[in-house]
Amino acid sequence: MTVTPDRWSIEPVSRYDSGHEKGTEIISVQQSTLRAVLSNFETGEVDLLDVSQPQHLQRKARFALDLCKGEELTSVAFHPSLDLFAAVIDAGNKPGRLEIRSASTGLLIDRVIVGFGPDAVVFSTDGGLAMIANEGEDFLFEPSTKQFFTPEGSISIVRLNKSGHIIRHKNLELANMTFHEGFVVTQGGRFMEREIDWNGDGLISKKMDFDGNGVIEKKKVILGHFEGHDIFGTETDGERKILIPIKTHSPALLEPEYIAISPDASKAYVTLQEDDAVAVVDLINEQVISYYGLGAARHKADARYEGWVKFDQSMTGLREPDGITTVANGRYFVTADEGDTDIDSSVASDGQAISGGRTVSVFDAATGTLLGDTGNQLDEIAFANKVYPERRSGKKGSEPEMLVAFDLDGIPFVAVGMERAGAVELISMADPFHPKVIALGKIAGDEDKSPEGIAHFVVDGEHYLLTANEMNGTVECFKIIRKNAATSIQ
């Protein structure tokens, strides 16, 4: 008798429209009540959704968080058991805050000041712990000295009691990793792009005559300095894309992005995207105990936008992950290797590592050792399903953004949102040395979608996924469907 493995597909079953053109960024599900919270960074609102009937997602409430001018709602998380959700607010050039709110009424229950630029919040499985990644990515400019400044990133640990009130909290600082083994320091031409109000008028100008010669040209102009290095602006990009060179891994350039807490809440793994690294946090002693440099992914790719797609060009890409999760009861952590820096084409040379692995990668959580990655499967399957963004071939491909882990029939899987392809892909982790992409689900519509947040839930034994699509203001609901195994008797 020969039995072929089960095949899986991802089928869209419904869509929730927030009524806003964009902004639906992070979604989090409480499995026990089949409710979800959805953040909108444009409006500063949180929508409470009923997902118990996946074919008909319904909004039960909308909560305005009454943010002050200059503040932004950046992330939400549903408490695993209590009628509460967490929200983090970026307060610009002041420390941000965590708010604990009622999921039924939206009323504020508790709050605490955290680090600068909080960008993600997650709960431990038991709900006794919340962690916040404080990215600290905002830059300020002092014209009199021509110096740029930025707050240091940090990681917040917040302990909660059984009613969800805050008992205590601690902000963990990050160490200088400039000479840390495994960290990549690029001597020529790797930059972070940042929006910076360079001329102090309170606006972010899309174009700017930086050198004052009366002509806006596509050229780089030195605007000032940061940690002894020149900062550049391109006049045709204005203040939207001021280029910060990554010459060191000083604390000011370590920007925590997202967090995975181990199932037993003993450790956490925090992506430092622009630094191509993960910080390991000991949650028992509340300290950062290690940093894992993640290295580069090497595989064949369609690495140039030239009118056709051929996955036959050698590519080396710094992983620079955004999302992170754990699988196999915390034995491995898995990263979505989006990329978030840019290479200066005027100094880049053949063979230089570009930004983004275009992969999902699996690492041994105890040692940080790379076990395997998806190679170019993500882009190839996007292309086979007619959603590969060819114009992004030279820039980061389909861009795996955030991911979520779960088991199907006892086998670990992850689902990853593909920001530029407008899709979600399902990956088997049955063999962590060879993660295999096995299905793709398309987000409906022709407009830009940009799935950011992703969540998984189960109804009556059936598995579903939600993607929060920030560029069109929607949430797409998918069902994971098993296609019957084929059996033959010989």
N, C-alpha and C positions, 0 to 999 in steps of 0.2 A: 504493500500500500504506500502511495506517495501523497504527501500532504504539502501543499504550498503554503507559505506564511499568509496570515491575514493581511489584507490590504485596507488602508484607511483613506477616507476622503474628508474634506472640510467643506460643508455646504452652508451658504448663507440662509438664514431662516427668518430674519426680521431686522428692522432698523429703527432706531430711536432718533428723532430729529429734535434738537434742543430749541430750535427756533432762532438760534443765533448763527451768523454766517461762519464763525469759527470760534476756537477757544476751548473746545471739549478735549481736555488733555489727559487727565488721570482718572481711572475707574478702579474701584475696589469693591469686592463682593463679600457679604457676610453669608457664608454657606448655610448656617443654622436657620436663618430667616428668609433666605433667598431675596435679600435686598442689596442694592448697590448704591454707592455714592460716586458722583461724577463731578469733577471740578471744571470750572470755566475760567481760564486766566484772563480773558478779555473783560468779563463782567464782574468777577469776584464773587460768583455764586456757586452753590453746591446743589445739584439735583439729587433727590432721593428717588431711586427707581425700584419698581417691583419686577423681579426677573423670574418669578415662579412659573410664569407661562412664557417660555422663551420666544414663542411665535408672536407674542404681543407684549413687548416691553412697555411698561406704563410708568409715567412719572407720578409719584405720590405727593411730592412737595418740592419746593424750591426755596433755598435759604440764601438770603443776601448777607454777606459777612460784614458789611458796612466798613469797608476798608478806607483808610485815609489816602489822600492824594500821594501818588508815588509808591504805594504799596501794591503787591501782586500776590494773588493766591497761586502757589506753585505746586502743591500736592495735597492729596487726601488719602486716608486709609480707614477702612471700616474696622472697628474693634472686633476680634473674632467671636465674642460672646455677648458683650454688653450692648445696650442701646445707645452707643456712642460712636462718633467718628473723630478722627484727628485731622486737623488742617494746619498747614504751615504757610506763613506769610513772609515774603521777602519785603523788607522795609528800606531797601535802597542802601544809603550810606550809614544806616543805623542797624544794630543787631535785629534779626528777625524774631519771630515768635511761633510757638506751638500753641494751638487752641484745641481743647477737648470740648466737643459739643454734643448735645442730644441729637440722635438720629431721627427722633420723632418730631421734635419741635424746632431744632436748629439752635436752641438757646445755649449760650456759653456756660460750660460747667467748670472749667479750669483753664489756666493759661500759664505759660512760662516763657521768658526771654531765652533764646538760644543763640547760635552764632550768626555771622553775617551771610546773607544770601542763602537761606535754607531752600533746598531744591527737591528734597524727597523725604517722605516719612513712611516708616513701616512698623508693624507690630510683630512681636514674637508670637508664636503659636498659642501660648497660654494667655496672652494679653497683659501680662504683668510688666511688659517692657515696650517702650517705643524708642526708635532711633531716628535721628535726623541727619541727613547729609547737608552740611552747610558749605555751599560751594564757594562763597566769597569771590565771585567772579567780576564784580563791578570795579571799574577803574575810575580814578579821579585825576585831574590834571591841575597842577599849580603853575600858572603862567609866569610868575616872577622868577621861578627857579627852573622852569621848563622840565619839571619832574612829574612823572606819573606815579600814582600810589594805588594800592589795592589791599583790602583786609585779607588776613590769612584765613584759609579754609579750616574747618574743624568738623568734629563728629560729636553729636549730642546723644547722651544716654539719659532717658527719662524713665523713672520707676513709678508705677501706678499701683494703687491699692485695689482691693476687690470691687470697689464701687467705681473705679476709673478715675479717681482723683490723684493728682500728682503728689507723690511722697517726697521725691528729691530728684535732682538732675545734676549732670556733670558734662562739661564740654571738654573733649579731648583735643589737645593741640597735636599738630603733625610735625614730625622732625624734618630737619634738612637732609634731603636725600641726594644731594648733588653728586656725591661720590659713592653712592650705594651700589653694590654689585647688582648687575642685571638691569639697571635703569639706562635708558638710551638718551644720550646727549648728542643732539645733532649740531654740528659746528656751523653748518651753512643752511639757512633758509627754511626753518620750520617755525610757523607762527600760529598764535591764537588770534582769532578775529574777535574784536570786542566793540560794542557800541559805547562811545565815550563823548561826553559833551566837552569837546576840546576848547571851544571859544566861550563857554560859560553863559550861553544865552538861554539855557533851559530847554533847548531843542536838540534833536538828533538829525542833523542835516544830511540829506541823501547825496548831495554834491557840495563841494566846498573848494574855494580858491585858497588852498593852504599856504602857498608861497606869496600870495598877494600881487601876482603879476597881471591880474585882470583877465586871465584865461584859465578855464577849467580843463585840464588835460589828463590823459590817462598815464600818469607818471607817479612814482613814489616820492614823497617829500618827508624829510626828517622833521618830526613834530616835537621831539623832546627825548627824555631818557628815562629808563627804568632799570634799577640795579646795575647801572653802569653801561647799559646797552641802548642803542638807538631804537626809537619807536617811529614807525612809518605810517603815513596815510596815503591813500590813492585818491586823487581829487575827484575822480568820477564815481568813487564809492562814498565819499564824504566821511561823516562821523559814524556811519553804520558799521564800517569794517576797518577800524584802526588795528594795525598789525603789531602784536606783542611778540617779540622773538623769544623762543624757548631755548635758552642757553644754559639754564641750570634747572635743578629741581629743588629750589628753595621753598620754604613754607608758603611764601606768597603765591607760588605757582602750583601748589598742590590743591586741587579743587575737587573735593568729594562729590560724586555724582549720584550713585545709587547704592543700596544696601541689601545684602542677603543675610538673614539671621539663621544660624543653624537650628535644626528642629529642637534640640535640647537647650537652646538659648545660652550655650556656653561660649560661642564665638560668633563673630560677624565678619563679613567680607565686603569691603567698600571699594567701588571703582574710583580710580583717579584717572579720568578719561584722557585728558591732555598729556598725562605723564606715562600712559601705557602701563599702568600698574594697578595693583590691588593692595589696600591696607588691611591687615588682619587685626581684629580687636578681640582681646580677652575680656569677655563680659563678666566673668566672675571677679576679676581684679580691676576691671574698668580701665584698661590701658591698651594702647596700640603696641603690639608685640612683634610685628614683622611687616615687611613690604615685599610683595612679589612683583618683579618686573616681568611683563607678559611676553616680551619679544615680538617677533614679526611672523605673520602668516605668509607662506610661499606657495603659490599655485598658479595655474594657467587662468587667465582672465581676458575679458574684452576690456583692455586698459586704455583704449583711445576712442574718441568720438570721431568717426571718419566715414559715416554713411552706411556701414554694415556691422553686423555683430558676429564676431568670431572669437571663441574662447580659446585662443591659441597663443596668447602673449604672456610671457613670464612676468609675474607680479610679486613684489615683496612689499607687504603693508604692515605698518605698526598697528596692532590690534585696536588700541584706544577704545575700550568697550564703554558702552552706556549702561545697559541693563545687566543684572547679574542675579543668579538664583542658585540654589543647591539642589542636588538630586542624590538618590541612593542613601537616604537618611543622613545627609550631610557629608558623605564621604568625598563627593566631588562638588566643585562649584563650576558653573557654566556661564560664559559671558557672551553678550551680543556685541560684536566687534564693528561698531558703526564708523568710528573715526571722527575727529573733531578739530584737526589742525589743518594748515595749508602749507604747501611747499612753494617756495619762491622759484618760479620757473626760470628765472634769470641765473640762478646759481645751482639749480638741481642738475644732477648728472645721471646718466644711465645707471641703473642698478640701485640708486638711492631709495631707501624705504619711503613709500608714500603713506598717506593717512588712511587708516581703516583697513582691517583685515578682510572685510566683506564675508566674514565667517561667523559661525557660532563655535566656540572653543570649550573644551573640557579640561579641567585641571584637578590634580590631586589636592584636596583641601589641606592636608597635613603638611605638604612640602612645597606647594605651588608649581609642581612639575606639570608641564603640558602633556596630556595624554593623547589628544587628537582634536581635529577640527573638521569642519564640513568642506574645506577646500573651496571650490567654486560652485558647489551644489546650489546654494541659495540663488545666485544669479542665473544659473543654467535652467533651473526649474521655473523661475520667473519668466525667462525668455520662452520656454516651452508653452507657458500659459498666456503668452502675449501681453505680459505686463512689465517686461524688463524696460527700465528707463534708459534708452540708448544714449540720450544726451548726458547722462551721468557717468558714462563709461570711464572717463578720465578723472573722475572726482570722488567717487566712493561707491559707485554702483547702486544697488537697491537699498543699501543702508539698513541693516538689522538694528533695531532700536531698543525695544524692551522685550523681555521674555518672561514666561511663567512655566512652572514645572508641575507635573502631576503624573499619576500612574494610570496606565490602561492595562487591565488584566495582569497586574503585578509587574509590568515593565515600565521603567521611567521614560517619560517623554518631556520635551519642552515645545512650546509654541512661541514663535517670535514674530513680532510685527515688522513688516518691511516698509520703512517710511516712504521711500521714493517709488516703490512698486505699487503701493496701495493694496497690500495683500498681507496675509498671515500664512506662515509655513509651519508644518508639523515635523518634528525631528525625533527619531527614535534614539534613545540612549542605552539600548540593550547592550551594545558594545561601546563603552566609553572611548575606546581607542579609534573607533570608526563611526562617529555619529552620522546617521543617515537621514536625509530629508525625504519624507515619504508622501507628502501631500501639500497642496496650496489652496487657499481659499481667497477669492477675489472680493474686495470691497466694492459694492455696487456704485455706479455713477461714473461720469466722465470727468468730473472736476477734480482738483487736487484734494487728496484725502489726508495724507500724512498720519497714519496710525501711530500714536504715541503710547498711551497706556494700554495694557492688556490684562485680562483677568480670566480665570477659569472657574466653572461651577458645575454642579451635578444636579439634575432633576430626574427623579425616578430611574436612577441608574444610567441615564444618558448624559454624556459629557458635552459641555458647551464652552464657547469662548466669546469674549467681548473685546472689541477694540474701540478705543476712544480716538476719533479721527479729528485732530485739532484744526485742520484747514477747511473743513466743511461743516463743523458743528454737529456731527452725528456720532452715534454709537452703532456699530454693526454687530449682530449676534450670529454666530456660526454654530452648527452642530457637527461634532466629530462622529462620523459614520463608519462602521466596520463593513467592509465588503466581504461577503462569505468566502472562506477559504475553499479552494478547489481541491477535491479529493479524487484520486483514481486508484483503483484496485488492480494489482498486477498478479 
